[in-house]
Amino acid sequence: MTQMQSPYQDQTDVTLYQEPERTSIMAIMSLIFGVGGCCLGLTSIPALLLGVFSLVGISKSKGRVGGTGFSIAGILIGLLTLAIWIGILFGGSYMFKTMMTSFGDTVEQVMLDVQADNFDGVRGAMGSPGADVPDEELVLFREAYRSTLGDFVSKPDGMGDMWGGYLTIGPLIQPYNGRPGYIPIPMHFDSGWGLVIYVMDMQSSQSQAFPPPVELIVIDQQGNEYHLPMAAGSSPAPELPDIPADEAPRDEVPEMPEGP
Protein backbone atom coordinates (compact mmCIF):
# COMPACT_ATOMS: atom_id res chain seq x y z
CA MET A 1 0.00 0.00 0.00
CA THR A 2 1.33 3.34 -0.99
CA GLN A 3 1.37 5.88 1.91
CA MET A 4 0.36 9.44 1.21
CA GLN A 5 3.10 11.88 2.20
CA SER A 6 1.94 14.88 4.19
CA PRO A 7 2.92 18.18 2.58
CA TYR A 8 3.92 19.43 6.06
CA GLN A 9 6.12 16.42 6.95
CA ASP A 10 9.43 18.22 6.34
CA GLN A 11 8.21 21.70 7.42
CA THR A 12 8.52 21.56 11.17
CA ASP A 13 8.53 25.39 11.58
CA VAL A 14 5.37 26.10 9.62
CA THR A 15 3.00 28.50 11.39
CA LEU A 16 -0.48 27.12 11.06
CA TYR A 17 -2.10 30.56 11.69
CA GLN A 18 -0.75 34.05 11.92
CA GLU A 19 -1.82 36.00 15.05
CA PRO A 20 -1.58 39.80 14.60
CA GLU A 21 0.98 41.47 16.85
CA ARG A 22 -0.45 43.61 19.64
CA THR A 23 1.24 46.42 21.56
CA SER A 24 1.98 45.88 25.23
CA ILE A 25 -0.34 47.90 27.47
CA MET A 26 2.39 48.12 30.09
CA ALA A 27 4.75 49.62 27.51
CA ILE A 28 2.21 52.31 26.64
CA MET A 29 1.54 53.04 30.32
CA SER A 30 5.28 53.28 30.97
CA LEU A 31 5.58 56.01 28.36
CA ILE A 32 2.51 57.85 29.71
CA PHE A 33 3.79 57.74 33.30
CA GLY A 34 7.25 58.79 32.15
CA VAL A 35 5.92 61.88 30.40
CA GLY A 36 3.62 62.59 33.35
CA GLY A 37 6.67 62.59 35.61
CA CYS A 38 7.59 65.99 34.17
CA CYS A 39 4.70 67.44 36.17
CA LEU A 40 4.26 64.83 38.89
CA GLY A 41 7.57 63.36 39.96
CA LEU A 42 5.96 60.36 41.68
CA THR A 43 4.85 58.88 38.34
CA SER A 44 8.49 58.45 37.29
CA ILE A 45 8.87 55.36 39.50
CA PRO A 46 5.84 53.51 38.01
CA ALA A 47 7.18 54.42 34.56
CA LEU A 48 10.45 52.60 35.32
CA LEU A 49 8.73 49.53 36.76
CA LEU A 50 6.20 49.24 33.95
CA GLY A 51 8.93 49.71 31.35
CA VAL A 52 11.04 46.89 32.78
CA PHE A 53 8.08 44.50 33.18
CA SER A 54 6.85 45.23 29.66
CA LEU A 55 10.29 44.44 28.18
CA VAL A 56 10.31 41.12 30.00
CA GLY A 57 6.81 40.32 28.75
CA ILE A 58 7.64 41.31 25.18
CA SER A 59 10.76 39.12 25.14
CA LYS A 60 8.72 36.08 26.27
CA SER A 61 5.86 36.63 23.83
CA LYS A 62 7.73 35.17 20.85
CA GLY A 63 6.71 38.03 18.64
CA ARG A 64 3.05 38.13 19.61
CA VAL A 65 3.47 41.34 21.67
CA GLY A 66 5.30 44.48 20.58
CA GLY A 67 6.01 47.91 22.03
CA THR A 68 9.71 47.70 22.80
CA GLY A 69 10.19 51.29 21.69
CA PHE A 70 7.49 52.51 24.06
CA SER A 71 9.08 50.61 26.94
CA ILE A 72 12.56 52.00 26.33
CA ALA A 73 11.22 55.53 25.91
CA GLY A 74 9.22 55.21 29.14
CA ILE A 75 12.29 53.99 31.04
CA LEU A 76 14.55 56.75 29.71
CA ILE A 77 12.03 59.54 30.33
CA GLY A 78 11.24 58.13 33.76
CA LEU A 79 14.94 58.13 34.69
CA LEU A 80 15.35 61.70 33.45
CA THR A 81 12.31 63.09 35.26
CA LEU A 82 13.21 61.22 38.44
CA ALA A 83 16.70 62.72 38.39
CA ILE A 84 15.26 66.21 37.85
CA TRP A 85 12.83 65.88 40.77
CA ILE A 86 15.52 64.51 43.07
CA GLY A 87 17.63 67.56 42.20
CA ILE A 88 14.70 69.87 42.90
CA LEU A 89 14.03 68.24 46.28
CA PHE A 90 17.67 68.40 47.36
CA GLY A 91 17.95 71.97 46.06
CA GLY A 92 14.77 72.99 47.89
CA SER A 93 16.02 71.39 51.08
CA TYR A 94 19.31 73.28 50.79
CA MET A 95 17.50 76.56 50.12
CA PHE A 96 15.26 75.98 53.13
CA LYS A 97 18.21 75.33 55.44
CA THR A 98 19.99 78.40 54.11
CA MET A 99 16.91 80.60 54.54
CA MET A 100 16.18 79.33 58.03
CA THR A 101 19.81 79.64 59.09
CA SER A 102 20.51 83.08 57.65
CA PHE A 103 17.11 84.76 57.82
CA GLY A 104 14.83 82.64 60.01
CA ASP A 105 17.26 82.37 62.92
CA THR A 106 17.80 86.14 62.91
CA VAL A 107 14.07 86.91 62.88
CA GLU A 108 13.41 84.37 65.62
CA GLN A 109 16.15 85.79 67.85
CA VAL A 110 15.04 89.40 67.33
CA MET A 111 11.41 88.58 68.13
CA LEU A 112 12.35 86.61 71.24
CA ASP A 113 14.65 89.43 72.37
CA VAL A 114 11.83 91.95 71.93
CA GLN A 115 9.58 89.84 74.14
CA ALA A 116 12.35 89.36 76.74
CA ASP A 117 13.08 93.12 76.94
CA ASN A 118 16.58 92.45 75.58
CA PHE A 119 16.50 95.63 73.52
CA ASP A 120 20.27 95.89 73.17
CA GLY A 121 20.25 92.44 71.57
CA VAL A 122 17.58 93.59 69.12
CA ARG A 123 19.57 96.63 68.06
CA GLY A 124 22.76 94.57 67.76
CA ALA A 125 21.11 92.12 65.34
CA MET A 126 19.72 94.79 62.99
CA GLY A 127 21.22 97.27 60.60
CA SER A 128 20.46 100.98 60.55
CA PRO A 129 17.78 102.34 60.93
CA GLY A 130 16.61 99.29 62.87
CA ALA A 131 19.77 99.43 64.96
CA ASP A 132 18.82 102.90 66.24
CA VAL A 133 15.32 102.14 67.54
CA PRO A 134 14.72 103.44 71.09
CA ASP A 135 13.34 101.23 73.83
CA GLU A 136 9.95 102.96 73.78
CA GLU A 137 9.43 102.16 70.10
CA LEU A 138 10.35 98.51 70.65
CA VAL A 139 7.73 98.28 73.38
CA LEU A 140 5.11 99.84 71.10
CA PHE A 141 6.03 97.41 68.31
CA ARG A 142 5.69 94.44 70.66
CA GLU A 143 2.34 95.50 72.06
CA ALA A 144 1.03 96.29 68.57
CA TYR A 145 1.55 92.82 67.07
CA ARG A 146 0.48 91.18 70.33
CA SER A 147 -2.93 92.85 69.97
CA THR A 148 -3.86 90.55 67.06
CA LEU A 149 -1.25 87.79 66.88
CA GLY A 150 -0.33 87.23 70.50
CA ASP A 151 3.22 86.33 71.44
CA PHE A 152 5.76 85.16 68.90
CA VAL A 153 6.37 81.40 69.26
CA SER A 154 8.92 80.07 66.76
CA LYS A 155 10.10 79.77 63.18
CA PRO A 156 8.85 76.86 60.98
CA ASP A 157 10.01 73.41 62.04
CA GLY A 158 11.16 71.78 58.83
CA MET A 159 10.45 72.18 55.16
CA GLY A 160 6.94 70.74 55.31
CA ASP A 161 5.97 73.11 58.10
CA MET A 162 7.33 76.06 56.14
CA TRP A 163 5.33 75.20 53.00
CA GLY A 164 2.24 74.76 55.15
CA GLY A 165 2.79 78.29 56.44
CA TYR A 166 3.23 79.69 52.94
CA LEU A 167 -0.03 78.04 51.82
CA THR A 168 -1.86 79.56 54.78
CA ILE A 169 -0.57 83.13 54.42
CA GLY A 170 0.07 83.15 50.67
CA PRO A 171 -2.25 86.09 49.86
CA LEU A 172 -0.41 88.27 52.38
CA ILE A 173 2.78 87.99 50.32
CA GLN A 174 1.27 89.42 47.12
CA PRO A 175 1.90 93.13 47.91
CA TYR A 176 5.61 92.38 48.44
CA ASN A 177 6.24 90.27 45.34
CA GLY A 178 9.03 91.73 43.24
CA ARG A 179 10.33 94.10 45.89
CA PRO A 180 14.12 93.79 46.05
CA GLY A 181 15.46 92.88 49.47
CA TYR A 182 12.13 91.67 50.89
CA ILE A 183 12.25 88.10 52.26
CA PRO A 184 8.83 86.78 53.40
CA ILE A 185 9.00 84.12 56.13
CA PRO A 186 5.98 82.45 57.80
CA MET A 187 6.25 82.36 61.59
CA HIS A 188 4.30 80.77 64.43
CA PHE A 189 2.42 83.05 66.83
CA ASP A 190 -0.02 82.28 69.62
CA SER A 191 -2.99 82.89 67.32
CA GLY A 192 -1.57 80.83 64.44
CA TRP A 193 0.49 81.74 61.38
CA GLY A 194 1.81 85.24 60.82
CA LEU A 195 4.09 86.67 58.15
CA VAL A 196 7.38 88.39 58.91
CA ILE A 197 9.11 90.34 56.14
CA TYR A 198 12.89 90.45 56.50
CA VAL A 199 13.97 93.66 54.76
CA MET A 200 17.65 94.00 53.90
CA ASP A 201 19.68 96.77 52.32
CA MET A 202 20.44 95.70 48.76
CA GLN A 203 23.64 97.75 48.69
CA SER A 204 24.89 95.93 51.77
CA SER A 205 23.90 92.60 50.27
CA GLN A 206 26.49 93.10 47.53
CA SER A 207 29.28 93.09 50.13
CA GLN A 208 27.69 90.67 52.63
CA ALA A 209 26.29 87.25 51.94
CA PHE A 210 23.51 87.66 54.50
CA PRO A 211 23.19 91.29 55.61
CA PRO A 212 21.24 92.02 58.82
CA PRO A 213 17.67 93.30 58.52
CA VAL A 214 17.23 97.06 58.41
CA GLU A 215 13.50 96.60 59.02
CA LEU A 216 11.06 93.90 60.11
CA ILE A 217 7.40 93.92 59.13
CA VAL A 218 5.01 91.66 61.02
CA ILE A 219 1.69 91.01 59.24
CA ASP A 220 -1.30 89.26 60.77
CA GLN A 221 -3.85 87.23 58.81
CA GLN A 222 -6.15 90.26 58.50
CA GLY A 223 -3.38 92.16 56.69
CA ASN A 224 -2.49 94.52 59.54
CA GLU A 225 1.17 95.58 59.38
CA TYR A 226 3.48 96.30 62.31
CA HIS A 227 6.82 97.89 61.37
CA LEU A 228 10.11 97.92 63.22
CA PRO A 229 11.20 100.71 63.09
CA MET A 230 7.84 102.37 62.79
CA ALA A 231 6.78 103.46 59.33
CA ALA A 232 7.54 107.07 58.51
CA GLY A 233 4.73 109.41 59.47
CA SER A 234 2.99 106.93 61.74
CA SER A 235 2.57 107.50 65.44
CA PRO A 236 0.87 105.50 68.16
CA ALA A 237 -2.44 106.73 69.51
CA PRO A 238 -1.92 108.69 72.69
CA GLU A 239 -2.81 106.85 75.86
CA LEU A 240 -5.13 108.61 78.26
CA PRO A 241 -4.14 108.33 81.91
CA ASP A 242 -6.36 106.27 84.15
CA ILE A 243 -8.34 108.51 86.45
CA PRO A 244 -10.07 107.05 89.49
CA ALA A 245 -13.82 107.38 89.39
CA ASP A 246 -13.94 109.48 92.56
CA GLU A 247 -11.47 111.94 91.00
CA ALA A 248 -13.13 112.21 87.61
CA PRO A 249 -14.14 115.76 86.66
CA ARG A 250 -17.77 116.60 87.06
CA ASP A 251 -19.87 119.24 85.42
CA GLU A 252 -20.00 122.24 87.73
CA VAL A 253 -23.48 123.41 88.62
CA PRO A 254 -23.68 127.08 89.61
CA GLU A 255 -24.85 127.68 93.12
CA MET A 256 -28.28 129.22 93.41
CA PRO A 257 -28.35 132.40 95.45
CA GLU A 258 -30.00 132.06 98.79
CA GLY A 259 -33.39 133.73 99.13
CA PRO A 260 -34.04 136.68 101.44
ABEGO torsion letter per residue (X at the ends): XBBBBBAAAABAABBABBBBBBBBAAAAAAAAAAAAAAABAAAAAAAAAAAAAAAAAAAAAGGABBGAAAAAAAAAAAAAAAAAAAAAAAAAAAAAAAAAAAAAAAAAAAAAAAAAGBAAAAAAABBOAAAABBAAAAAAAAAAAAAAAEBBABBBBEAAAAAAAAAAAAAAAAAABGBBGBBBBBBBBAAEBBBBBBBBBAAAAAABABBBBABBBBBBAAGBBBBOBBBBGBBBBBBBBBBBAAABBBBBBBBBBBBX
